Amino acid sequence: MKRIDTVNARPDINGDGKTGFHDNADISGQDATYIDPSWCNSLQEEIANAIEGFGTELNPNAKNQLYIVLKALADDIADLKQDVKVGNLFLTMQNFADSEAVAAYKGYGTWQSVGDGHALVTKASAANAQAPSFMKTIGQDGGEYKHQLTTDELPVFKLNFETGWPAGGSPPDSTYLGGWNGFSNDEAQDGLFRQNTSSIGNDDPFDVVQPSITIGVWERLT
């Protein structure tokens, strides 16, 4: 590309050292700026190269080919700047007040917050027998912060304790199951009891939250 440089081009009309066009009406006897083939060819090839360079053939009947090329380029650039596509997540350490604040920060899209103190896990395969069912559908949630063991979840164990009581008496915290007319080294009727051990534990659920760091998670909707 070159600036017009014909004999009556107006010096500095577009800035210091930048010649340009002028009707030259303010100069007596001076014609308007001439256009010569050299400048026209320069302008032609500048535009034609831009159009053809992006893979478009010149069309003598179209007057918007340069616009179409530049518009497509601008759209591609805008698309590249939108690094989070619709349906994907934006993870951030910034504490945005609401979805409008996220849109202002990103410069595009509408957003919604995802999760409420949830950890993110990958989708489990249908063949994964150990994974709970909610892990096999994207967008589902599950799990718990605290868990209280059921009897079935306890490990198998035994408690040892000593027993002894006077003949004819009963051990503390026991249930009488019956007796019979037999004597064992004494003159009192023998009895059968079911005994309880003393209580242990505080009946509190235990914490199942792994060491974590909190982030903001936003899903792009549009």
N, C-alpha and C positions, 0 to 999 in steps of 0.2 A: 504494500500500500504506500502511496505517496500523496503529499499535499499538492494542490494545484500550483503550478509554477509557470503559467503562461505569462506573457509580457505585461499584462495589466492585472495580474492577481494582486489583491490588496495585502500589503505587508502587515504583519502583526495583528490581523483582524480577529484571530482566534487566540491571541496571547502572544507573549514575546517570542519572536522567531517563527510564528505559525501563520503562514499565508492562508488566504481564503478567498471566497467569492464576495463580490460587491458590485452594485449597479454603477458605482463610480459617478453617480449624478452630481456629486459635490465637486467633481474635477471637470473643469471646462474642456469640452472636446474629447473627453475620455470615454471609450466604450465600456460597457459592463465586462466583467472578467470573461475572457475567452475560455472555452473548453477545448482541449486538444485530444487527439487520439491516444497519446501516451497516458494521460491521466484517466481517460475512459477505460482503457485496457487494464490499467492498474486496479481501478474500482471493480471492473467486471470480474477479474480473476480472483480478487480478494473474496468476493461474495460466492463465486462459482466454486472455488476451492473449499470454502466452508460447507457448502451444500453437498458437494461430491465427496468430501472427506468423511462425512458421516454416512456414506453409502447410499445417497439419494441421487438418482439421475436428474439432470436438468430438464425441466419441463417448460417450454416456451409459453405455454398457456396458463401457467400458474404464477401468481404474483406474491405468494406467501411462503415460498419454500424455505427461505432463510428463517422466517418466524417459526415454522414447524420444526426445523432442526433445533433452533435455540430453545423452543418450548419443551421439546423432548429431553434435551440436555438438562434444563432447569428442573424438570420433573424427576429425572434420575438422581440429580444431586439432592433434591428434597427427600426422595425416598431413602437415599443412603444416610441422610441425617436422622431419619426416623429409625433408629437402631432397634427399637422394640416394635415388633409387628403385632397386629390385632390378635388377641388371644394369648399373647406371651406375657411374661412377667418382667417387671422392673424392680430390681433389688437395690436398696439404698440404705446408707447409714444416716441420711438426713431425715429429720422429723417433720414431715409435711403435715400441715393442719387438716387438709382435705384434698379431694380429687382435683379441685380447681387449682390448688397450689402446685400439684404435680404437673398438670397441663401447662401451667405458666413456666415451670422450670424446664420441661422437655420441649416446649414450643409446638406441641401437636397432641392430638388424641384426646379421648375421654377415658377416665380411669376409675377403678374401684379398688378399695383396700381388700386384701386377701388375708384370711386367717384372723384369729383372735387368740394370740398366744400359742399358736400351733407350730410344730416343727414340720419342715418339708421333707418328704420321703419320696423315693422313686416308685413308680408303679410296679407292683409285683405281677409276675406272670401267673397265668391261670394254673400252671402246674406247681406253683409254690405252695405246698401244703402247710408250711409253717406260718405264712403270712395271713393275718386276719382279712376278712372279706373286703373291708373298706379300702384296703391298700390295692385292690385290683381294679378300681374305677377311679379315673382322674377326677379330681374335684371333691371326692368324698373325704370325710374326716372321721376320726376315731381316737382311741387311746384315752388315757386318764392321767391326771397329775399325781394322784395318790391312790394306793390300792391296799385293801385289807384282805389278808389271806383267808380263804375258806378252809374248812377242814380237809377237803380233798387236795388242796394245794400245799399242805404241810408235808414236810419230809417224814418218813416213817421213823418213829422214835419210841423209846420206853422210858418211864420214870421209875427209879428204884426207891422203895421206902420200907421202913421197918415197922412191924406191928407187934403189939403186945398189950394185954389188958387182964385185969383180975378175973378170976373165975366168977361167972355169973354176971359180969359187967358187959359193957359194950364199948368198942373203940369210938373215939370222937368223930363227929361228922360222918357217920356211917348209916347204912340202911339195913335193917334186920331182914333177912331172907327166910329164916326158919330155924328149927332146932330138932334135936332128936334125943332119944333116951340112951345116950351113950356117954361114958365118962372117960376122960383121959387124965389119969394121974390126979384126980381130984374128985370131990363129991358134988360138983355142979354140972348141970346139963350143958352139953356143948351147943354152940350156936354158929350160924353162918351169916356173915355180913358182907355187904359191898361197901368198900371204903373209897373216899376221895382224897386225892393229894391236895396240898395247899395250893392256892392260886398263884400263878406267875404272869407277868406281862401287864400291859397297861391298856390294851384294847385300842391302840392307836394305829391308823394306817401308815404305811411307810411311803416315803417320797420316791417316785420313779422317774423324776426329771433328770436327764443327763446334763453334764456341764454345758452351758449354752451361752450364746451371745445374741442379743436382740437386734433385728434389722427391720426395716420397713419393706413390705411387699405389696406391689400394686399391679393389677391386671389391666392391660389395655383393652378397652371395649370397642372403640372406633378409631 
